[in-house]
């Protein structure tokens, strides 16, 4: 499992496409109103939207992932880091910010490779 | 030689950029310019600019005020393109272009600025660009703020791509993304 994370608009998917020979059809894009992951594709992008959907549905995204690790072993997971700004006023956004951090901690531990993308440049941190 | 420096706010980006620019200009024996990007609209702004100028006193910078298009500097008689230019900040340039004071906003400002900044970086002997990393918020912004974040990231990526060195300043530690430059 490979985890690619970084801030919004940093070029994470472009980095994945360039370095791991994938194209758009290999990517499942999470949606912020869908607390489900499609594991039929090589890449799962916008994972922060999945965590948002889980939190909005009052589910724990870490527990959801705990049930499907075996399906994620050969995946590339791409997620926004949303941990570094002002604490949001909105209750769901606050819970999301924390849940997304916990998801990234767990993914960082389990992933074989972790890459952080900064202004389009990838840095391997694991 | 082009440097691109970014990171969170108030953690030493400007000071690092000033040091790099000064060192580069001195080692090459060329003029050192500070491209002042802030367009003052009130007393508070003017006071801040005064403070910034005082802080740079003794560094040897010649200040060039250019809040809109650095391309204008390329044709000025009194500007030596063989010099080193510190542009602080890309953030302000985009803000000035996207939300100009007293003019209609331009949501395509980043697309307009990109070729200008790349041309500038290419034309001068040395350039140090400073930007701000505003991409890890958990809040959901209004459409214009989101467009601004997206636009700044677009410029950051373009400048980071052509830069000889990209430095992220984080809590007093500098991360170097490209090798081969003096650290």
HADDOCK unambig.tbl for C-alpha pairs under 7 A between the chains (distance, minus, plus):
assign (segid A and resid 7 and name CA) (segid B and resid 135 and name CA) 4.57 0.50 0.50
assign (segid A and resid 7 and name CA) (segid B and resid 136 and name CA) 4.73 0.50 0.50
assign (segid A and resid 8 and name CA) (segid B and resid 135 and name CA) 4.90 0.50 0.50
assign (segid A and resid 8 and name CA) (segid B and resid 136 and name CA) 6.42 0.50 0.50
assign (segid A and resid 9 and name CA) (segid B and resid 150 and name CA) 6.09 0.50 0.50
assign (segid A and resid 9 and name CA) (segid B and resid 153 and name CA) 5.90 0.50 0.50
assign (segid A and resid 10 and name CA) (segid B and resid 153 and name CA) 6.36 0.50 0.50
assign (segid A and resid 81 and name CA) (segid B and resid 136 and name CA) 5.51 0.50 0.50
assign (segid A and resid 82 and name CA) (segid B and resid 136 and name CA) 4.27 0.50 0.50
assign (segid A and resid 82 and name CA) (segid B and resid 137 and name CA) 4.85 0.50 0.50
assign (segid A and resid 82 and name CA) (segid B and resid 138 and name CA) 4.66 0.50 0.50
assign (segid A and resid 83 and name CA) (segid B and resid 136 and name CA) 5.85 0.50 0.50
assign (segid A and resid 83 and name CA) (segid B and resid 137 and name CA) 6.26 0.50 0.50
assign (segid A and resid 83 and name CA) (segid B and resid 138 and name CA) 6.44 0.50 0.50
assign (segid A and resid 84 and name CA) (segid B and resid 136 and name CA) 5.05 0.50 0.50
assign (segid A and resid 84 and name CA) (segid B and resid 137 and name CA) 5.60 0.50 0.50
assign (segid A and resid 85 and name CA) (segid B and resid 136 and name CA) 5.90 0.50 0.50
assign (segid A and resid 85 and name CA) (segid B and resid 137 and name CA) 4.05 0.50 0.50
assign (segid A and resid 85 and name CA) (segid B and resid 138 and name CA) 6.41 0.50 0.50
assign (segid A and resid 86 and name CA) (segid B and resid 137 and name CA) 6.60 0.50 0.50
assign (segid A and resid 88 and name CA) (segid B and resid 138 and name CA) 6.59 0.50 0.50
assign (segid A and resid 88 and name CA) (segid B and resid 139 and name CA) 5.32 0.50 0.50
assign (segid A and resid 93 and name CA) (segid B and resid 138 and name CA) 6.48 0.50 0.50
assign (segid A and resid 93 and name CA) (segid B and resid 139 and name CA) 6.50 0.50 0.50
assign (segid A and resid 97 and name CA) (segid B and resid 138 and name CA) 5.66 0.50 0.50
assign (segid A and resid 119 and name CA) (segid B and resid 153 and name CA) 6.82 0.50 0.50
assign (segid A and resid 119 and name CA) (segid B and resid 156 and name CA) 5.80 0.50 0.50
assign (segid A and resid 119 and name CA) (segid B and resid 157 and name CA) 4.61 0.50 0.50
assign (segid A and resid 119 and name CA) (segid B and resid 160 and name CA) 6.33 0.50 0.50
assign (segid A and resid 120 and name CA) (segid B and resid 157 and name CA) 5.36 0.50 0.50
